[in-house]
Structures are given as structure tokens and as C-alpha cells.
Amino acid sequence: ETSEKLAEKIKQLRFKIGDKVQCKTGLDKDAWSTGEVVEFMYRDDSMPPGVLAPYQVELDDGSLIYVPEDAEDIVRAVV
């Protein structure tokens, strides 16, 4: 993608770098983990070509995960 398209996608995201969020990390309804947004438009080699995750999050336990979609049932603000 062009840098302009990426910049536009980033502007549409709900969270910013440094925001504290809760991420769905399991199938149980209470399986949420707290962390901090550390990167936008994350990509790693295990993803299909052209796929970007809107966020990479460092969880409070120090592990890094990516959020596959900017949706309230997957990632939400810490309240």
C-alpha cells in the first residue's frame, strides 16, 4: 500500500500509540488482557500477503500480540 493509504487507515483507528487497552485473548467471555498499543499496521511473516493488523499491543505481562481488527468485541479502552 502507498504511504498515503496507510496514513489514512491510521487516522481512522480508535486508539493511539501508548493508549491502554483490553484485548480479547480467549474464548471465555471474561478472557480479556490489559496492555498498551505499541505499533500501528503491524505485520509478521506468519500473516498472508497484504494482511496488516491495526495494532500491536504489549500486554501487562510483557508479551506482544497483534489485534486482527479494530472492533469493540476484540479491543476496547481500559475504563
ChimeraX attribute file (.defattr): number of C-alpha atoms within 10 A of each C-alpha:
attribute: neighborCount
match mode: 1-to-1
recipient: residues
	/A:1	6
	/A:2	6
	/A:3	8
	/A:4	9
	/A:5	10
	/A:6	12
	/A:7	12
	/A:8	10
	/A:9	13
	/A:10	16
	/A:11	11
	/A:12	9
	/A:13	15
	/A:14	14
	/A:15	20
	/A:16	15
	/A:17	13
	/A:18	13
	/A:19	14
	/A:20	21
	/A:21	20
	/A:22	22
	/A:23	24
	/A:24	18
	/A:25	16
	/A:26	10
	/A:27	8
	/A:28	8
	/A:29	8
	/A:30	9
	/A:31	11
	/A:32	17
	/A:33	15
	/A:34	19
	/A:35	23
	/A:36	22
	/A:37	23
	/A:38	18
	/A:39	17
	/A:40	22
	/A:41	18
	/A:42	18
	/A:43	18
	/A:44	11
	/A:45	6
	/A:46	7
	/A:47	11
	/A:48	9
	/A:49	9
	/A:50	7
	/A:51	13
	/A:52	17
	/A:53	17
	/A:54	22
	/A:55	26
	/A:56	21
	/A:57	28
	/A:58	20
	/A:59	19
	/A:60	12
	/A:61	9
	/A:62	9
	/A:63	9
	/A:64	14
	/A:65	16
	/A:66	21
	/A:67	21
	/A:68	16
	/A:69	14
	/A:70	16
	/A:71	11
	/A:72	12
	/A:73	10
	/A:74	14
	/A:75	23
	/A:76	18
	/A:77	13
	/A:78	12
	/A:79	6
